[in-house]
Amino acid sequence: MSPPGDTGEAMDEPPANLTLTVGFGPSLFTSGGTDRFGLASRRPAALVDIPAFPGDLLDPARSGGDLCVQACGDDPQVLFHAIRNLTRIGRGTVVIRWVQEGFGRTSSTTTGQSTPRNLMGFKDGTLNLRADQPDFADNVWVSATDEPGWMRDGSYLVARRIRILIEIWDRSSLADQEATFGRHRDTGAPLGTDDEFTPIDLAAADRTGDLLIPVDAHVALANQAAHKTHILRRGYNFTDGLDPKIGQLDAGLFFIAYQRDPRAQFIPMQDRLARADALNEYIKHVGSAVFAVPPGIARGGWIGETLLA
Ligand code: HEM
């Protein structure tokens, strides 16, 4: 007798807002100079290998991949079910390379949401791109004038597993923590102001002439208006329990960003942060991946149709 068609663990559950996002990694197109699946000529120029940045401590076992599936929803049991069954259906063709579970989320993405907090206790997502704002489409979706045509209305996903050195962070003063981000912890307001949504003024100084936001603060280096580079952050908190090597929590931010072209967005932004961000004292980038996410599917269509039909 053959096994049942469904593994059953989500049988009595509602759909839990499940969404699945699928992406194609650079190695699906070319790997070690080999055209593995006859797709090399269709690799988007924007799907570059993410370069090494200063301070990277990447684990190859938690990086890269030919395909990615991002399952999001309100119930981990439903998400587990989705990933498990896709894996089951793909058995013999695909194998799982790495998995990252995440919880909460670290970015508000519409103006209707209040800003959630990351594991460092700060509001995260205040100046994120908002799906209901006019500059969203230009920065997130591959446009009708971009090549290749099969990626139009798609997007590029960059994922970074960023470990937070929680014990070191927990020993630093609130003033140091706030100087690290350039924002107040409780309100999320830029330093020296009291409203979360006060625009960031990198030239603002106190009466003695000292800058309110230090030049190496995270928001000074990431500020999208000043550097004319915007991304959609869609990250999650994570913990994978204890790191037995050091007897401390293995926890952090599973950073995910969507954008129209990583060469013009994530890469220059991360290059600036990796060189000078005060936050680097408290974090380590330990995993990295990039994927081309094709456009969504029309009724009756299938994922990846524009590339593979
Ligand atoms: C553990 C790592 C990180 C933490 C805890 C973190 C946390 C934060 C916080 C608290 C803010 C201020 C609130 C906000 O506007 O959202 C912020 C802003 C921001 N972060 Fe990060 N971040 C991390 C890594 C990164 C990385 C790797 C990038 C991109 C390469 C990035 C890009 C940004 C951007 C674009 C902003 C908005 C800046 C602005 O326009 O003012 N962050 N982040």
Residues whose N, C-alpha, C, O or C-beta is under 5 A from the ligand:
A	BS01	HEM	N118 F122 K123 D124 G125 T126 L127 N128 I162 F181 V219 A222 N223 Q224 A225 L253 F255 F266 M269 Q270 I283
